[in-house]
C-alpha cells in the first residue's frame, strides 16, 4: 500500500491516453491474456518439477509471478531511449496487468484454503472488481480536477496530488474493487487535463517531488528484496542448493519463453487478421517484438503477493510449499531484473532501435508552431498597449532564435544556433562562478546565493 499507489499514479499521469487507446488491443492481450497464460504454464511447470505440490499451490505461484511489474518497467524504461510505441505498450501493460494478476492470485489462494474453485464466479468477480476500480478512480480523478480550479497554492496542490493515489487505492480496496485500476484510472484522467489546468510553478514543483519520491520507493523495494532473501533460504529444509538453483533457473527460463511466445502472437495477430479480412495492417518491426518480449521484469507486486501468503490454512496446517513459493518468486525477480534489465540497453543498440524519429519531427514542428504563435502575440500586445516598436522587435528576436534552433539545420554542431547555445552555456557558467566567488568572499548572503543559483539552474537546464 505504501509503495505501489504513487508509482502507478505517476506512470499513469505520464502515459499518453491517445497512444494508450491506439494500442489497446495489444495492451489487453498482454495485460490479461499473457497473465492468464503465464499463470497456467508456470503452474504446470512447477507441478512437473515438484510433483508433490498441489495444483492450487502451483497456480498460486504462477499467479504471483505472472504480471511484469510497473515499478521495474518504469524504473528501467525511463533510462532508455526506446521507440514510443514500445514504451506505450509496455507501460500500458504494466498499468493493467497487476489487477488481472492479483485477481488470479486471490482465487488461487482461496482454492488452496477451501479446496474449491469456480471459473464462472472468478470471471464475474474479475469484471466487477475491474469495473468498480475504474469507476472509483475516475470519480476521484474527476473530483481532483474540479477541486484544482479553486486551489492557488502550488504546495497545497502538490500535497493533494500525493494523496490522490492513496485515497483511490484505499477506497477501492475497502469496497472490494481493484485498487490498482482505481489508481491507474485516476492518473489517466488527471493526466488528460493536466496540461491545460496546471500552472508552470506547480508543474515544476510537482515534477521534482514526484521524481524524488518514486526514486526513493524504487530503491526501498529493491532493498527489501535483498533483506528478505536470506531468511527465506534459511527456512528451506529438504532441498539441496543444486535443487534450488535448478528450480529457479528452469522456472525463470520458462517465464521468459512464455512471454516471448505470447508477445510475438499479440504483436503479429493484427497483421494476420488483416490479411484474413483483406485489410492492410503493418506488422511491427522484428526488433520491436523482441524488445517487448524481453521486457518482462518482475518486482514489487510479485514480492508483495508472495510475502502476503497465509502462513496457515483454516484447518491449522501450514500453507503448502509457502517458503519454496516465496524463494522461487525472489529468484524470478532477481533473474529478470538482472539478466533482462541490464541487457536491455545493449540489445536496443544492437537492434538499432533508437528513439522514434517521428517524435523528434513532432517536437520540431511544435516548436516552430509555438514560435509563430508567440511572435503574433508579441506584435498584437505591443500594438494594443502602445509599446515601443524597438522593444517588441527585441523580444521577437529572442523567440526567433528559438525557432531557428528548432530547425533541422540547427542540429549541426557548426550551425549558428548550436554555436550560440555554446556561448550562452559559457556565459551561464561564468555567472555561476562569479556568484560563488562573491558568496565565498561574503559579498552576498546565503539567501541571495540560493535565489540566483536557482535562476541559473533553470537557465542552464533550458540550454
N, C-alpha and C positions, 0 to 999 in steps of 0.2 A: 504493500500500500504506500510506503514511503517513497520508493524509487520509481515504480512504473508509471504512475499518472503524469508527472511533469515531463518525462521523456517522451511518452506517447503524444502528449499535448503539443510539445514543441515540434515534433516531427509532423504532426497533422497541420499545424499552423503554416509550416513551410512547404507543404505539399500543394501542388497545383491542382485545383479542382477540375480545371479544364482537361489537363493531361490525365488525371485520375479517371474521369468519365470516358475519355478516348480509349483507355487501356483496361476498361472494367472487365471485359471478358477474360483477358489473360490473367488479371489480378484475381478474379474469382476462381479460376481454375487452379491457381497456385495456393490461394489463401484457404480454400475449402477442400477442393479435390485432392491436392497434394497432401494436406494434413491427414485426411482420411486414409489415403493410400499409404503414407508413411507409418501411420499407426498400425495398420493391418500387416504390412510387410515386416516391420521391426518386431511386432508381437510374435509373428510366426517364426522369425529368425531366432529370437530369444528362446522360444519353446523348442526349436530344433537343437540349439546349442546346449540347453539345460532342460532335458525332458521332464524333470521333476517340478518345474514351476507351473502353477495353474495358468490356464489360458487367460483368465481375467487379469491376473497379476502381470502376465506378459503384455497384455494390451494396455495396462496402466503405464508400463514403461514406454510403449510405443507412443501413447498419447502425450507423455511428458516431453519427449524429445522431438515430437512431430513439427512444432512451429519454429522456424527460424526466428530469431529474436529481433525486435525493433531496436533495442539498446545496442546490440552488436552491429546490426546493419547500419544504423545512423553513425555510430562511432567510427566505422571503417569507411563507409561510402563518403562521408563528409571530407575525408582527407584525400580522396582520389579524384582524378579528372576523368569522368566517365560520360558516355553519351546520355543525353537527357532521358531518352525513352527507357533505358535500362534502369536508371535511378528511379524513375517514376514507378515502374513495375515492381521493383524490389522494395521500395519504401511503402508503396500501396499494399503489397502483400504482407509486409511486416506489421502494418497497422491493423489488418483484419484477421490474420491467421491466429493471433493469440486467443481471440474469442472462440473460434472453432476448436482449437486445441484444448482449451480449458473445459469446454463442454464435454468433449470426448473423455477427458481425464475424469471429470465428475462422474460420468456414467460408468466408466471402467472401475473406479474405486467403489462405487455403490454396488457393482456386481460382485466384487471381492467380498465386501462386508455382508451382503444379503444373499448372494448366490443366485440372483435373478437379474434378467436384463430384457427390456422390451425395445426393439428397434423403432416401433411406431411412436411409443412415448418419448423416446430420445429425439426423434425427428421433430415432433410437435414442440417439445420444450426448447429445442435449439432455435426454432423460428420465433417463439415467444420471447426467449431471453434476448435474442438479437434485436428484434423489433423494439422491445422495451428499452434496451440500452441506447439505441439510436434515437428514440423519441425523447428520452430524458436528456441526452446530450444536446440535441437540437434545441430543446426548451431552455436549458441553462445557457447555451451559447447565445441564443436569441435575447435572453434577458440581459446578458452581459453587454451585447451590442447596444441595446436600448439604454442601459444604465450609463454606458460610456459617454453618451451625449451630454450628460449632466455633470461629468467629472472634469475638473480643470487642473488638478494637481497631478503631475506625472508620477510622483512617488506613490500616491494612493492608487493610481491606475495600475502600476506595476504590481503592487501588493495584491490588488484584486485579481489580476491576471494569474498570479501564483496560486490563488485559492480556487480558481475555477476548475482545474483538473481534479483536485481532491474532492471538491463538492460533487462533481459529476460522478466520480468513481464510487464514493461512499454512498451517495443517494441511490445509484443504480443497484449496487450490491445489496443494499438494505431491503430492497423490494424484490430481490431475486432476479434482476436483469443483469446484462453484461456491463460491468464497469469499464472494461476495456473499450467496447464500442461506444459507450457514453462519452468517454474522454476523446476518442477519435472524432465523433460527430461534433462535439463542442469545438474542437480545434479546427476542423474543416470549415465550420460555419463562421467562426471568428476570423480565420484567415481569408475567407471570401470577402469580408467587408473591411478588413484591416487597412488596406492601402488608402481608402478614402476617409477614414474616420480617425486615424491615429496621428497625433502631432509628431513633428520631427524630434522634439525633445524627448517625448515618451518612447518613441521607437528606438532612439539611440540608447537610452537608459535600459529599456527592456531587453534589447539585444545583448547588452553586456551582462545583465543579471542572469538571463536565461542561459547564455553560453557558459558562464561560470558554474551555475547550478547543475547543468547537465553533465559537464565535465567532472564535477565532484561526485555525482551519483554514479556515473560510469566507473570511475576509479573505485568507489566504495564497493560496488557489487563484485568486481574482479578480485578485490582484496578478500572479500568474504568467501569467494570460491576457493582460494588458496588456504585460508584458515580452516575451513570445514573438512578439507580432504583428508588430512592426516588422521583425524578422529574416526572417520568412516572406514578407512583402510584398516585401522587397528581393531575394529569390531568384526571384520570379516574373518570368520573361522571356517576351516574346512576347504579353503581354496588356496592353491599354491600361487606364487607370484606369476608363474608362467601361465596358469589358467586365467588369471585376471587380465593379464596383458592380451592374451589370445581373444578373450571375450570382448575386451574394449576395442581392439583393432578391428575385429570382424564386424561388430555392430556399427562402428563408426564408418567403415568402408561401405557397408550396406546402405546406411543412411545417405551417404554421398551419392551412391549409384542410383538409388531410388529417385533422388531429386533430379539428377541428370536426365533419367529416362522420362520423368514427368514433365520437366521443363521443355524438353525438345517436343514432346507431344503437345503441350499447351501453346508453344510458340508457333509451331507449324500447322496446328489444326485449322486456323482461319484460312490459310492458303490452300490446304487440302479441300476444305468445304467450298472455297471459292471456285476451284476447278470443277468440283462436282456440280455446282449450280451455275457454272459458266459466268462467274464473276471474277474480276481481276483484283486479286489481293496480293500485295507484295510480301514475300516471306522475309523474316528477319535475316540479318547477316549471320553467317555461321559463328563468327566470333561473339556476337551479342548473346546468342543462345548459350554458348559455352560459359561465358562470364555469369549469366543469370543462373546457370546450373551450379557454378562454383560458389556462389554467394549463399551458402546455407549455414552460416554461423549460428550456433545456439548460445543462449546466455541466461538472462535474468529470469525469464518466465519458466524455463525448464528447471532452473535451480530452485526457484520458489516452490514450484509444484512438487518437486522431489522431496524437499525438506518438509513440506506440509502433509506428507503421507501419514496416516494414522499409525500409531505405534502398536495398537492392539485392535483386534476385531471385537464386535459386540459380545462374543462368547468368552472373551478373556484371553484368547490365543494371540500370538504375535502376528502382525501383518506379514504375509508370506513374502520372503525374499526382499524385505524392505531395504536392508543395508546394501545388498547387491544392486538393487534398482538405483539407489542413490549414487553408488560408486560408478555404475555404468553411465549415469547421467553426467556426472563430473567428467568422465572420460570423453564422452561425445562433445561436451562443451569445450574441453581442452583441445581435442584434436581438430575440431572445426575452426576454433579461433586461431590456433597456432598455424596449422597447415594451410587452411584456406585464407585466413585473414592476412598472413604475412606474404603469401604468394600472389595476392590479387594484383598489386601494383606491377610486378614484373610480367604477369600474364597479360594485363591490359596493354603494356608496352609491346610485348611480343606479338599480340594480335592486332596491333596498330589501331586500337580503339581509343582515340583521344576524345577530347570534348567535342560536342556537337558543333560542326561549323555553322549550321543554321542558327544556333544560339548567338554566336558572335555577330553574324549578319543582322539578326534581330536587334541586338544591342546597338550596333552602329546606326541602324535605321531609327531606333527610338531616340538616340542622342541627337541625331540631325533634326528629327521632327520636334523634339523638345526645344532645341535651339531656335528653330524658326518661330515657335510659339513665344519664346522668351523675347526675341527681337521685336516681334509685333507688339507684345505687351509693353515693352520699354518705350517704343515710339508713341503708342497710344497714351500712356500715362504722362509722358513728357508734354504732349500736346494738351491733354486735359488739364494738367496742373500748371502749365506755363513755365516749365523748367527750361533752363538754358540748353540750347542745342548741343553745345560742346560737351555738357555733362552726359546727355543721352548717348552721344557718339562714343564717349569713353566707356560707358557701361556696355554698349553694344559690342565694342571691340573685345571686351572680356569674353562675352558669350560667343563671339565669332571665333576666338581662339579655341574654345571648347569644341565647336562644330568642326573646325579644321583638324583637331586631334582625333575626332571620331572617324575621319575618312580612311579608306584602306591605305592610301599613300603615307599617312601619318604613322603607320606601324613600322615603317622602315627606320632602322637605327640612325640614319644620317638625315632624316627629314627635319624640316624646320620645327614642327610641333614636338618631335622627340628631343631635339636639341634644347628647345625652350623648357621642356619638362626637366631636363638635367640641370639647367640653370636655376629653375625655381627650387629644385630639391637642394642644390648647393646653397641657395640663399636661406632656405628654412633652417638648414643645419648650422649655418653661420649665426643665424639669430639665436638658435638654441645654445650654441657655445658661448655667445656673448651674455645671454641670460644667466647661464650657470656661473660664468666668471663674476658677474655683478652680485649674484647671491652669495658666492663664497667670500667675496670682499665686503659682505654686509651692506651693500649699496641698495638692496631690495629685500623686503621681508619674505617670509615663507609663504604668506598668503598671495603676494604678488607673483612669486615663483610658480605656485600651483596653478593660478589662474592663467598666466601667459603660457605655461607649459601645456595646459590642456588645449589652448588655441593652436599651438604649434603641432601638437599630436594630431589634431583633426586635419590641419592643413597638409601635413606630411602624408597621412593615410589617404587623403584625397588624390595626392600626386601618384 
